């Protein structure tokens, strides 16, 4: 038996096994990255939806001038419970980079300020409410942009 044939076969087998393992590892890593990206996209979308739902509930409460202030305040307080913004905010904090978390906090706090105004009896036509709504709109836009950038970078 010739040693050169045996060595050639062993080297060829090692190269083949190495190439297969390498390509499988790359495929696994790509699949994991795709899965992480899809999970992040889903969490971000749910959080943005929760914030929008909460904002919509606050908008409705601020327009109900015909009902007692106590009932409007109750509806404003309930808006955060029904919207699930708190729960999803914490999920975002676990997966997002600092720039997204910062934007998330700004948007969440802007929404909280609107809630307090509505609970205090402010209506949608009051200048204080309008200013808070504009702040909310801007912070929500920033949050959305930063989330998109994070997903694109993933």
KENU-697252 format. One record per atom (N, C-alpha, C): atom name; x, y, z; residue number from 1. Coordinates in Angstrom, 1 decimal, m for minus. Layout:
! residues N
+------+--------+--------+--------+------+
! name !      x !      y !      z ! resi !
+------+--------+--------+--------+------+
!   CA !      X !      Y !      Z !  NUM !
...
+------+--------+--------+--------+------+
This chain:
! residues 154
+------+--------+--------+--------+------+
! name !      x !      y !      z ! resi !
+------+--------+--------+--------+------+
!    N !    0.8 !   m1.2 !    0.0 !    1 !
!   CA !    0.0 !    0.0 !    0.0 !    1 !
!    C !    0.9 !    1.2 !    0.0 !    1 !
!    N !    0.5 !    2.2 !   m0.8 !    2 !
!   CA !    1.3 !    3.4 !   m0.9 !    2 !
!    C !    0.8 !    4.4 !    0.2 !    2 !
!    N !    1.7 !    5.0 !    0.9 !    3 !
!   CA !    1.4 !    6.0 !    1.9 !    3 !
!    C !    0.9 !    7.2 !    1.3 !    3 !
!    N !    1.3 !    7.6 !    0.2 !    4 !
!   CA !    0.8 !    8.9 !   m0.4 !    4 !
!    C !   m0.7 !    8.8 !   m0.8 !    4 !
!    N !   m1.1 !    7.6 !   m1.2 !    5 !
!   CA !   m2.6 !    7.4 !   m1.5 !    5 !
!    C !   m3.4 !    7.5 !   m0.2 !    5 !
!    N !   m2.9 !    6.9 !    0.8 !    6 !
!   CA !   m3.6 !    6.9 !    2.1 !    6 !
!    C !   m3.6 !    8.3 !    2.7 !    6 !
!    N !   m2.5 !    9.0 !    2.7 !    7 !
!   CA !   m2.5 !   10.3 !    3.2 !    7 !
!    C !   m3.4 !   11.2 !    2.4 !    7 !
!    N !   m3.4 !   11.1 !    1.1 !    8 !
!   CA !   m4.2 !   11.9 !    0.2 !    8 !
!    C !   m5.7 !   11.7 !    0.5 !    8 !
!    N !   m6.1 !   10.4 !    0.8 !    9 !
!   CA !   m7.5 !   10.1 !    1.1 !    9 !
!    C !   m7.9 !   10.7 !    2.4 !    9 !
!    N !   m7.0 !   10.6 !    3.4 !   10 !
!   CA !   m7.2 !   11.1 !    4.8 !   10 !
!    C !   m7.4 !   12.7 !    4.7 !   10 !
!    N !   m6.4 !   13.3 !    4.0 !   11 !
!   CA !   m6.5 !   14.7 !    3.8 !   11 !
!    C !   m7.8 !   15.2 !    3.1 !   11 !
!    N !   m8.1 !   14.5 !    2.1 !   12 !
!   CA !   m9.4 !   14.8 !    1.3 !   12 !
!    C !  m10.6 !   14.6 !    2.2 !   12 !
!    N !  m10.6 !   13.6 !    3.0 !   13 !
!   CA !  m11.7 !   13.3 !    4.0 !   13 !
!    C !  m11.8 !   14.5 !    5.0 !   13 !
!    N !  m10.7 !   14.8 !    5.5 !   14 !
!   CA !  m10.6 !   15.9 !    6.5 !   14 !
!    C !  m11.1 !   17.3 !    5.9 !   14 !
!    N !  m10.7 !   17.5 !    4.7 !   15 !
!   CA !  m11.2 !   18.7 !    4.0 !   15 !
!    C !  m12.7 !   18.7 !    3.8 !   15 !
!    N !  m13.2 !   17.5 !    3.3 !   16 !
!   CA !  m14.6 !   17.4 !    3.1 !   16 !
!    C !  m15.4 !   17.6 !    4.4 !   16 !
!    N !  m15.0 !   16.9 !    5.5 !   17 !
!   CA !  m15.7 !   17.0 !    6.7 !   17 !
!    C !  m15.6 !   18.4 !    7.3 !   17 !
!    N !  m14.5 !   19.1 !    7.2 !   18 !
!   CA !  m14.3 !   20.5 !    7.6 !   18 !
!    C !  m15.2 !   21.4 !    6.9 !   18 !
!    N !  m15.3 !   21.2 !    5.6 !   19 !
!   CA !  m16.1 !   22.1 !    4.7 !   19 !
!    C !  m17.6 !   21.9 !    5.1 !   19 !
!    N !  m18.0 !   20.7 !    5.3 !   20 !
!   CA !  m19.4 !   20.4 !    5.6 !   20 !
!    C !  m19.7 !   21.0 !    7.0 !   20 !
!    N !  m18.9 !   20.8 !    8.0 !   21 !
!   CA !  m19.1 !   21.4 !    9.3 !   21 !
!    C !  m19.1 !   22.9 !    9.3 !   21 !
!    N !  m18.2 !   23.5 !    8.5 !   22 !
!   CA !  m18.2 !   24.9 !    8.4 !   22 !
!    C !  m19.5 !   25.5 !    7.8 !   22 !
!    N !  m19.9 !   24.9 !    6.7 !   23 !
!   CA !  m21.1 !   25.3 !    6.0 !   23 !
!    C !  m22.4 !   25.1 !    6.9 !   23 !
!    N !  m22.4 !   24.0 !    7.7 !   24 !
!   CA !  m23.5 !   23.8 !    8.6 !   24 !
!    C !  m23.5 !   24.8 !    9.7 !   24 !
!    N !  m22.4 !   25.1 !   10.2 !   25 !
!   CA !  m22.3 !   26.2 !   11.3 !   25 !
!    C !  m22.7 !   27.5 !   10.8 !   25 !
!    N !  m22.3 !   27.9 !    9.6 !   26 !
!   CA !  m22.7 !   29.2 !    9.0 !   26 !
!    C !  m24.3 !   29.2 !    8.8 !   26 !
!    N !  m24.8 !   28.1 !    8.3 !   27 !
!   CA !  m26.2 !   28.0 !    8.1 !   27 !
!    C !  m27.0 !   28.1 !    9.4 !   27 !
!    N !  m26.5 !   27.4 !   10.4 !   28 !
!   CA !  m27.1 !   27.5 !   11.7 !   28 !
!    C !  m27.1 !   28.9 !   12.3 !   28 !
!    N !  m25.9 !   29.6 !   12.2 !   29 !
!   CA !  m25.8 !   30.9 !   12.7 !   29 !
!    C !  m26.7 !   31.9 !   11.9 !   29 !
!    N !  m26.8 !   31.7 !   10.6 !   30 !
!   CA !  m27.7 !   32.6 !    9.8 !   30 !
!    C !  m29.1 !   32.3 !   10.2 !   30 !
!    N !  m29.5 !   31.1 !   10.4 !   31 !
!   CA !  m30.9 !   30.8 !   10.8 !   31 !
!    C !  m31.2 !   31.4 !   12.2 !   31 !
!    N !  m30.2 !   31.3 !   13.1 !   32 !
!   CA !  m30.4 !   31.9 !   14.4 !   32 !
!    C !  m30.5 !   33.4 !   14.3 !   32 !
!    N !  m29.7 !   34.1 !   13.5 !   33 !
!   CA !  m29.8 !   35.5 !   13.3 !   33 !
!    C !  m31.2 !   35.9 !   12.7 !   33 !
!    N !  m31.7 !   35.1 !   11.7 !   34 !
!   CA !  m33.0 !   35.4 !   11.1 !   34 !
!    C !  m34.1 !   35.2 !   12.2 !   34 !
!    N !  m33.9 !   34.2 !   13.0 !   35 !
!   CA !  m34.9 !   34.0 !   14.1 !   35 !
!    C !  m34.9 !   35.1 !   15.1 !   35 !
!    N !  m33.8 !   35.5 !   15.5 !   36 !
!   CA !  m33.7 !   36.7 !   16.4 !   36 !
!    C !  m34.2 !   37.9 !   15.8 !   36 !
!    N !  m34.0 !   38.2 !   14.6 !   37 !
!   CA !  m34.5 !   39.4 !   13.9 !   37 !
!    C !  m36.0 !   39.3 !   13.8 !   37 !
!    N !  m36.5 !   38.2 !   13.5 !   38 !
!   CA !  m38.0 !   38.0 !   13.4 !   38 !
!    C !  m38.6 !   38.2 !   14.8 !   38 !
!    N !  m38.0 !   37.7 !   15.8 !   39 !
!   CA !  m38.5 !   37.8 !   17.2 !   39 !
!    C !  m38.5 !   39.3 !   17.6 !   39 !
!    N !  m37.4 !   40.0 !   17.3 !   40 !
!   CA !  m37.3 !   41.4 !   17.6 !   40 !
!    C !  m38.3 !   42.2 !   16.9 !   40 !
!    N !  m38.5 !   41.9 !   15.6 !   41 !
!   CA !  m39.5 !   42.6 !   14.8 !   41 !
!    C !  m40.9 !   42.4 !   15.4 !   41 !
!    N !  m41.2 !   41.2 !   15.8 !   42 !
!   CA !  m42.5 !   40.9 !   16.4 !   42 !
!    C !  m42.7 !   41.7 !   17.7 !   42 !
!    N !  m41.7 !   41.7 !   18.5 !   43 !
!   CA !  m41.8 !   42.4 !   19.8 !   43 !
!    C !  m42.0 !   43.9 !   19.6 !   43 !
!    N !  m41.2 !   44.4 !   18.7 !   44 !
!   CA !  m41.3 !   45.8 !   18.4 !   44 !
!    C !  m42.6 !   46.2 !   17.9 !   44 !
!    N !  m43.1 !   45.4 !   17.0 !   45 !
!   CA !  m44.5 !   45.7 !   16.4 !   45 !
!    C !  m45.5 !   45.6 !   17.4 !   45 !
!    N !  m45.5 !   44.6 !   18.3 !   46 !
!   CA !  m46.5 !   44.5 !   19.4 !   46 !
!    C !  m46.4 !   45.7 !   20.3 !   46 !
!    N !  m45.2 !   46.2 !   20.6 !   47 !
!   CA !  m45.0 !   47.3 !   21.5 !   47 !
!    C !  m45.6 !   48.6 !   20.9 !   47 !
!    N !  m45.2 !   48.8 !   19.6 !   48 !
!   CA !  m45.8 !   50.0 !   18.9 !   48 !
!    C !  m47.3 !   49.9 !   18.9 !   48 !
!    N !  m47.8 !   48.8 !   18.6 !   49 !
!   CA !  m49.3 !   48.6 !   18.6 !   49 !
!    C !  m49.9 !   48.9 !   20.0 !   49 !
!    N !  m49.2 !   48.4 !   21.0 !   50 !
!   CA !  m49.7 !   48.7 !   22.4 !   50 !
!    C !  m49.7 !   50.2 !   22.7 !   50 !
!    N !  m48.6 !   50.8 !   22.3 !   51 !
!   CA !  m48.6 !   52.3 !   22.6 !   51 !
!    C !  m49.6 !   53.0 !   21.8 !   51 !
!    N !  m49.9 !   52.6 !   20.5 !   52 !
!   CA !  m50.9 !   53.2 !   19.7 !   52 !
!    C !  m52.3 !   53.0 !   20.3 !   52 !
!    N !  m52.5 !   51.8 !   20.7 !   53 !
!   CA !  m53.8 !   51.5 !   21.3 !   53 !
!    C !  m54.1 !   52.3 !   22.6 !   53 !
!    N !  m53.0 !   52.4 !   23.4 !   54 !
!   CA !  m53.1 !   53.2 !   24.6 !   54 !
!    C !  m53.4 !   54.7 !   24.3 !   54 !
!    N !  m52.7 !   55.2 !   23.3 !   55 !
!   CA !  m52.8 !   56.6 !   22.8 !   55 !
!    C !  m54.3 !   56.8 !   22.3 !   55 !
!    N !  m54.8 !   55.8 !   21.6 !   56 !
!   CA !  m56.1 !   55.9 !   21.1 !   56 !
!    C !  m57.2 !   56.0 !   22.2 !   56 !
!    N !  m57.0 !   55.1 !   23.2 !   57 !
!   CA !  m57.9 !   55.1 !   24.3 !   57 !
!    C !  m57.8 !   56.5 !   25.1 !   57 !
!    N !  m56.6 !   57.1 !   25.2 !   58 !
!   CA !  m56.5 !   58.4 !   25.8 !   58 !
!    C !  m57.2 !   59.5 !   25.0 !   58 !
!    N !  m57.0 !   59.3 !   23.7 !   59 !
!   CA !  m57.7 !   60.3 !   22.8 !   59 !
!    C !  m59.2 !   60.3 !   22.9 !   59 !
!    N !  m59.7 !   59.0 !   23.0 !   60 !
!   CA !  m61.2 !   58.9 !   23.2 !   60 !
!    C !  m61.6 !   59.5 !   24.5 !   60 !
!    N !  m60.9 !   59.2 !   25.5 !   61 !
!   CA !  m61.2 !   59.7 !   26.9 !   61 !
!    C !  m61.2 !   61.3 !   26.9 !   61 !
!    N !  m60.2 !   61.9 !   26.2 !   62 !
!   CA !  m60.1 !   63.3 !   26.2 !   62 !
!    C !  m61.2 !   64.0 !   25.4 !   62 !
!    N !  m61.9 !   63.2 !   24.6 !   63 !
!   CA !  m63.0 !   63.8 !   23.7 !   63 !
!    C !  m64.4 !   63.7 !   24.4 !   63 !
!    N !  m64.4 !   63.0 !   25.5 !   64 !
!   CA !  m65.7 !   62.7 !   26.1 !   64 !
!    C !  m66.1 !   63.8 !   27.1 !   64 !
!    N !  m66.3 !   65.0 !   26.6 !   65 !
!   CA !  m66.6 !   66.2 !   27.5 !   65 !
!    C !  m68.0 !   66.0 !   28.1 !   65 !
!    N !  m68.8 !   65.2 !   27.6 !   66 !
!   CA !  m70.2 !   65.0 !   28.1 !   66 !
!    C !  m70.3 !   64.1 !   29.3 !   66 !
!    N !  m69.2 !   63.4 !   29.7 !   67 !
!   CA !  m69.3 !   62.5 !   30.8 !   67 !
!    C !  m68.5 !   63.2 !   32.0 !   67 !
!    N !  m68.8 !   62.7 !   33.2 !   68 !
!   CA !  m68.1 !   63.3 !   34.4 !   68 !
!    C !  m66.6 !   63.1 !   34.3 !   68 !
!    N !  m65.9 !   64.0 !   34.9 !   69 !
!   CA !  m64.5 !   64.0 !   34.9 !   69 !
!    C !  m63.9 !   62.7 !   35.6 !   69 !
!    N !  m64.6 !   62.2 !   36.6 !   70 !
!   CA !  m64.2 !   61.0 !   37.2 !   70 !
!    C !  m64.2 !   59.8 !   36.3 !   70 !
!    N !  m65.2 !   59.8 !   35.4 !   71 !
!   CA !  m65.3 !   58.7 !   34.5 !   71 !
!    C !  m64.2 !   58.8 !   33.4 !   71 !
!    N !  m63.9 !   60.0 !   33.0 !   72 !
!   CA !  m62.8 !   60.2 !   32.0 !   72 !
!    C !  m61.5 !   59.8 !   32.6 !   72 !
!    N !  m61.3 !   60.2 !   33.9 !   73 !
!   CA !  m60.1 !   59.9 !   34.6 !   73 !
!    C !  m59.9 !   58.3 !   34.7 !   73 !
!    N !  m61.0 !   57.7 !   35.0 !   74 !
!   CA !  m61.0 !   56.2 !   35.1 !   74 !
!    C !  m60.6 !   55.6 !   33.7 !   74 !
!    N !  m61.2 !   56.1 !   32.7 !   75 !
!   CA !  m60.9 !   55.6 !   31.3 !   75 !
!    C !  m59.4 !   55.8 !   31.0 !   75 !
!    N !  m58.9 !   57.0 !   31.4 !   76 !
!   CA !  m57.5 !   57.3 !   31.1 !   76 !
!    C !  m56.6 !   56.3 !   31.9 !   76 !
!    N !  m57.0 !   56.0 !   33.1 !   77 !
!   CA !  m56.2 !   55.1 !   33.9 !   77 !
!    C !  m56.2 !   53.7 !   33.3 !   77 !
!    N !  m57.4 !   53.3 !   32.8 !   78 !
!   CA !  m57.5 !   52.0 !   32.3 !   78 !
!    C !  m56.8 !   51.8 !   30.9 !   78 !
!    N !  m56.5 !   52.9 !   30.3 !   79 !
!   CA !  m55.9 !   52.8 !   29.0 !   79 !
!    C !  m54.5 !   52.1 !   29.0 !   79 !
!    N !  m53.8 !   52.2 !   30.0 !   80 !
!   CA !  m52.5 !   51.5 !   30.1 !   80 !
!    C !  m52.7 !   50.1 !   30.4 !   80 !
!    N !  m53.7 !   49.7 !   31.1 !   81 !
!   CA !  m54.0 !   48.3 !   31.4 !   81 !
!    C !  m54.4 !   47.6 !   30.2 !   81 !
!    N !  m55.4 !   48.1 !   29.4 !   82 !
!   CA !  m55.9 !   47.5 !   28.3 !   82 !
!    C !  m54.9 !   47.4 !   27.1 !   82 !
!    N !  m54.0 !   48.4 !   27.1 !   83 !
!   CA !  m53.0 !   48.5 !   26.0 !   83 !
!    C !  m51.9 !   47.6 !   26.1 !   83 !
!    N !  m51.6 !   47.1 !   27.3 !   84 !
!   CA !  m50.4 !   46.2 !   27.6 !   84 !
!    C !  m49.1 !   46.9 !   27.3 !   84 !
!    N !  m49.1 !   48.2 !   27.4 !   85 !
!   CA !  m47.8 !   48.9 !   27.1 !   85 !
!    C !  m46.7 !   48.6 !   28.1 !   85 !
!    N !  m47.1 !   48.4 !   29.4 !   86 !
!   CA !  m46.1 !   48.1 !   30.4 !   86 !
!    C !  m45.4 !   46.8 !   30.2 !   86 !
!    N !  m46.2 !   45.8 !   29.9 !   87 !
!   CA !  m45.6 !   44.4 !   29.8 !   87 !
!    C !  m44.7 !   44.4 !   28.6 !   87 !
!    N !  m45.1 !   45.0 !   27.5 !   88 !
!   CA !  m44.3 !   44.9 !   26.3 !   88 !
!    C !  m43.1 !   45.9 !   26.4 !   88 !
!    N !  m43.2 !   46.9 !   27.2 !   89 !
!   CA !  m42.1 !   47.8 !   27.4 !   89 !
!    C !  m40.9 !   47.0 !   28.0 !   89 !
!    N !  m41.2 !   46.2 !   29.0 !   90 !
!   CA !  m40.2 !   45.4 !   29.6 !   90 !
!    C !  m39.6 !   44.4 !   28.7 !   90 !
!    N !  m40.3 !   43.8 !   27.8 !   91 !
!   CA !  m39.8 !   42.9 !   26.8 !   91 !
!    C !  m38.8 !   43.6 !   25.9 !   91 !
!    N !  m39.2 !   44.8 !   25.4 !   92 !
!   CA !  m38.3 !   45.6 !   24.6 !   92 !
!    C !  m37.0 !   45.9 !   25.3 !   92 !
!    N !  m37.1 !   46.2 !   26.6 !   93 !
!   CA !  m35.9 !   46.5 !   27.4 !   93 !
!    C !  m34.9 !   45.3 !   27.4 !   93 !
!    N !  m35.4 !   44.1 !   27.3 !   94 !
!   CA !  m34.5 !   43.0 !   27.3 !   94 !
!    C !  m33.8 !   42.7 !   26.0 !   94 !
!    N !  m34.4 !   43.1 !   24.9 !   95 !
!   CA !  m33.8 !   42.8 !   23.6 !   95 !
!    C !  m33.2 !   44.0 !   22.8 !   95 !
!    N !  m33.6 !   45.2 !   23.2 !   96 !
!   CA !  m33.2 !   46.3 !   22.4 !   96 !
!    C !  m31.9 !   46.9 !   22.8 !   96 !
!    N !  m31.2 !   47.6 !   21.9 !   97 !
!   CA !  m30.0 !   48.4 !   22.3 !   97 !
!    C !  m30.4 !   49.6 !   23.0 !   97 !
!    N !  m29.4 !   50.3 !   23.6 !   98 !
!   CA !  m29.7 !   51.5 !   24.4 !   98 !
!    C !  m30.4 !   52.6 !   23.7 !   98 !
!    N !  m30.1 !   52.8 !   22.4 !   99 !
!   CA !  m30.8 !   53.9 !   21.7 !   99 !
!    C !  m32.3 !   53.7 !   21.6 !   99 !
!    N !  m32.7 !   52.4 !   21.4 !  100 !
!   CA !  m34.1 !   52.1 !   21.3 !  100 !
!    C !  m34.8 !   52.2 !   22.7 !  100 !
!    N !  m34.1 !   51.7 !   23.7 !  101 !
!   CA !  m34.6 !   51.8 !   25.1 !  101 !
!    C !  m34.8 !   53.3 !   25.5 !  101 !
!    N !  m33.9 !   54.1 !   25.1 !  102 !
!   CA !  m34.0 !   55.5 !   25.4 !  102 !
!    C !  m35.3 !   56.1 !   24.7 !  102 !
!    N !  m35.4 !   55.8 !   23.4 !  103 !
!   CA !  m36.5 !   56.3 !   22.7 !  103 !
!    C !  m37.8 !   55.7 !   23.2 !  103 !
!    N !  m37.8 !   54.5 !   23.6 !  104 !
!   CA !  m39.0 !   53.8 !   24.2 !  104 !
!    C !  m39.4 !   54.6 !   25.5 !  104 !
!    N !  m38.4 !   54.9 !   26.4 !  105 !
!   CA !  m38.7 !   55.6 !   27.6 !  105 !
!    C !  m39.3 !   57.0 !   27.3 !  105 !
!    N !  m38.8 !   57.7 !   26.3 !  106 !
!   CA !  m39.3 !   59.0 !   26.0 !  106 !
!    C !  m40.7 !   58.9 !   25.5 !  106 !
!    N !  m41.0 !   58.0 !   24.7 !  107 !
!   CA !  m42.4 !   57.8 !   24.1 !  107 !
!    C !  m43.3 !   57.4 !   25.3 !  107 !
!    N !  m42.9 !   56.5 !   26.1 !  108 !
!   CA !  m43.8 !   56.0 !   27.2 !  108 !
!    C !  m44.1 !   57.1 !   28.1 !  108 !
!    N !  m43.0 !   57.9 !   28.5 !  109 !
!   CA !  m43.3 !   59.0 !   29.4 !  109 !
!    C !  m44.2 !   60.1 !   28.8 !  109 !
!    N !  m44.0 !   60.3 !   27.5 !  110 !
!   CA !  m44.9 !   61.3 !   26.9 !  110 !
!    C !  m46.3 !   60.9 !   26.9 !  110 !
!    N !  m46.5 !   59.6 !   26.8 !  111 !
!   CA !  m47.9 !   59.0 !   26.8 !  111 !
!    C !  m48.4 !   59.1 !   28.3 !  111 !
!    N !  m47.6 !   58.9 !   29.2 !  112 !
!   CA !  m48.0 !   59.0 !   30.6 !  112 !
!    C !  m48.4 !   60.4 !   31.0 !  112 !
!    N !  m47.7 !   61.4 !   30.4 !  113 !
!   CA !  m48.0 !   62.8 !   30.7 !  113 !
!    C !  m49.4 !   63.1 !   30.1 !  113 !
!    N !  m49.7 !   62.6 !   28.9 !  114 !
!   CA !  m51.0 !   62.7 !   28.4 !  114 !
!    C !  m52.1 !   62.1 !   29.3 !  114 !
!    N !  m51.8 !   60.9 !   29.8 !  115 !
!   CA !  m52.7 !   60.3 !   30.7 !  115 !
!    C !  m53.0 !   61.1 !   31.9 !  115 !
!    N !  m52.0 !   61.7 !   32.5 !  116 !
!   CA !  m52.2 !   62.5 !   33.7 !  116 !
!    C !  m53.0 !   63.8 !   33.4 !  116 !
!    N !  m52.8 !   64.3 !   32.2 !  117 !
!   CA !  m53.6 !   65.5 !   31.8 !  117 !
!    C !  m55.1 !   65.2 !   31.6 !  117 !
!    N !  m55.3 !   64.0 !   31.0 !  118 !
!   CA !  m56.7 !   63.6 !   30.8 !  118 !
!    C !  m57.3 !   63.3 !   32.2 !  118 !
!    N !  m56.6 !   62.6 !   33.1 !  119 !
!   CA !  m57.1 !   62.3 !   34.4 !  119 !
!    C !  m57.4 !   63.6 !   35.2 !  119 !
!    N !  m56.7 !   64.7 !   34.9 !  120 !
!   CA !  m56.9 !   66.0 !   35.6 !  120 !
!    C !  m58.1 !   66.7 !   34.9 !  120 !
!    N !  m58.6 !   66.2 !   33.9 !  121 !
!   CA !  m59.8 !   66.8 !   33.2 !  121 !
!    C !  m59.5 !   67.6 !   32.0 !  121 !
!    N !  m58.3 !   67.6 !   31.5 !  122 !
!   CA !  m58.0 !   68.3 !   30.2 !  122 !
!    C !  m58.7 !   67.6 !   29.1 !  122 !
!    N !  m59.2 !   68.4 !   28.2 !  123 !
!   CA !  m59.9 !   67.9 !   27.0 !  123 !
!    C !  m58.9 !   68.0 !   25.8 !  123 !
!    N !  m59.3 !   67.4 !   24.7 !  124 !
!   CA !  m58.4 !   67.3 !   23.5 !  124 !
!    C !  m58.2 !   68.7 !   22.8 !  124 !
!    N !  m59.1 !   69.7 !   23.2 !  125 !
!   CA !  m58.9 !   71.0 !   22.6 !  125 !
!    C !  m58.1 !   71.9 !   23.4 !  125 !
!    N !  m57.7 !   71.5 !   24.6 !  126 !
!   CA !  m56.9 !   72.4 !   25.5 !  126 !
!    C !  m55.4 !   72.5 !   24.9 !  126 !
!    N !  m54.9 !   73.7 !   25.0 !  127 !
!   CA !  m53.5 !   73.9 !   24.5 !  127 !
!    C !  m52.5 !   72.9 !   25.2 !  127 !
!    N !  m52.7 !   72.7 !   26.5 !  128 !
!   CA !  m51.7 !   71.8 !   27.2 !  128 !
!    C !  m51.8 !   70.4 !   26.6 !  128 !
!    N !  m53.0 !   69.9 !   26.3 !  129 !
!   CA !  m53.1 !   68.6 !   25.7 !  129 !
!    C !  m52.5 !   68.6 !   24.3 !  129 !
!    N !  m52.8 !   69.6 !   23.5 !  130 !
!   CA !  m52.2 !   69.7 !   22.2 !  130 !
!    C !  m50.7 !   69.6 !   22.2 !  130 !
!    N !  m50.1 !   70.4 !   23.1 !  131 !
!   CA !  m48.6 !   70.4 !   23.2 !  131 !
!    C !  m48.1 !   69.0 !   23.6 !  131 !
!    N !  m48.8 !   68.3 !   24.5 !  132 !
!   CA !  m48.3 !   67.0 !   24.9 !  132 !
!    C !  m48.5 !   66.0 !   23.8 !  132 !
!    N !  m49.6 !   66.2 !   23.0 !  133 !
!   CA !  m49.9 !   65.3 !   21.9 !  133 !
!    C !  m48.8 !   65.4 !   20.8 !  133 !
!    N !  m48.3 !   66.7 !   20.6 !  134 !
!   CA !  m47.3 !   66.9 !   19.6 !  134 !
!    C !  m45.9 !   66.3 !   20.1 !  134 !
!    N !  m45.7 !   66.4 !   21.4 !  135 !
!   CA !  m44.5 !   65.8 !   22.0 !  135 !
!    C !  m44.5 !   64.3 !   21.8 !  135 !
!    N !  m45.7 !   63.7 !   22.1 !  136 !
!   CA !  m45.9 !   62.3 !   21.9 !  136 !
!    C !  m45.7 !   61.8 !   20.5 !  136 !
!    N !  m46.3 !   62.6 !   19.5 !  137 !
!   CA !  m46.1 !   62.2 !   18.1 !  137 !
!    C !  m44.7 !   62.2 !   17.7 !  137 !
!    N !  m43.9 !   63.2 !   18.1 !  138 !
!   CA !  m42.5 !   63.3 !   17.8 !  138 !
!    C !  m41.7 !   62.1 !   18.4 !  138 !
!    N !  m42.0 !   61.8 !   19.7 !  139 !
!   CA !  m41.3 !   60.8 !   20.4 !  139 !
!    C !  m41.6 !   59.4 !   19.8 !  139 !
!    N !  m42.9 !   59.2 !   19.4 !  140 !
!   CA !  m43.3 !   58.0 !   18.8 !  140 !
!    C !  m42.6 !   57.8 !   17.4 !  140 !
!    N !  m42.5 !   58.8 !   16.6 !  141 !
!   CA !  m41.7 !   58.8 !   15.4 !  141 !
!    C !  m40.3 !   58.4 !   15.6 !  141 !
!    N !  m39.6 !   59.0 !   16.6 !  142 !
!   CA !  m38.2 !   58.7 !   16.8 !  142 !
!    C !  m38.1 !   57.2 !   17.2 !  142 !
!    N !  m39.0 !   56.8 !   18.1 !  143 !
!   CA !  m39.0 !   55.4 !   18.5 !  143 !
!    C !  m39.1 !   54.4 !   17.3 !  143 !
!    N !  m40.0 !   54.7 !   16.5 !  144 !
!   CA !  m40.3 !   53.9 !   15.3 !  144 !
!    C !  m39.0 !   53.9 !   14.4 !  144 !
!    N !  m38.4 !   55.0 !   14.2 !  145 !
!   CA !  m37.2 !   55.1 !   13.3 !  145 !
!    C !  m36.1 !   54.3 !   14.0 !  145 !
!    N !  m35.9 !   54.4 !   15.2 !  146 !
!   CA !  m34.8 !   53.7 !   15.9 !  146 !
!    C !  m35.0 !   52.2 !   15.9 !  146 !
!    N !  m36.2 !   51.8 !   16.0 !  147 !
!   CA !  m36.5 !   50.4 !   15.9 !  147 !
!    C !  m36.3 !   49.8 !   14.5 !  147 !
!    N !  m36.6 !   50.6 !   13.5 !  148 !
!   CA !  m36.4 !   50.2 !   12.2 !  148 !
!    C !  m34.9 !   50.1 !   11.9 !  148 !
!    N !  m34.1 !   51.1 !   12.4 !  149 !
!   CA !  m32.7 !   51.0 !   12.2 !  149 !
!    C !  m32.0 !   49.8 !   12.9 !  149 !
!    N !  m32.6 !   49.5 !   14.1 !  150 !
!   CA !  m32.0 !   48.3 !   14.8 !  150 !
!    C !  m32.3 !   47.0 !   14.1 !  150 !
!    N !  m33.5 !   46.9 !   13.6 !  151 !
!   CA !  m33.9 !   45.7 !   12.8 !  151 !
!    C !  m33.0 !   45.6 !   11.5 !  151 !
!    N !  m32.9 !   46.7 !   10.8 !  152 !
!   CA !  m32.0 !   46.7 !    9.6 !  152 !
!    C !  m30.6 !   46.4 !    9.9 !  152 !
!    N !  m30.1 !   46.8 !   11.1 !  153 !
!   CA !  m28.7 !   46.5 !   11.4 !  153 !
!    C !  m28.5 !   45.0 !   11.9 !  153 !
!    N !  m29.6 !   44.4 !   12.3 !  154 !
!   CA !  m29.5 !   43.0 !   12.8 !  154 !
!    C !  m29.1 !   42.0 !   11.7 !  154 !
+------+--------+--------+--------+------+
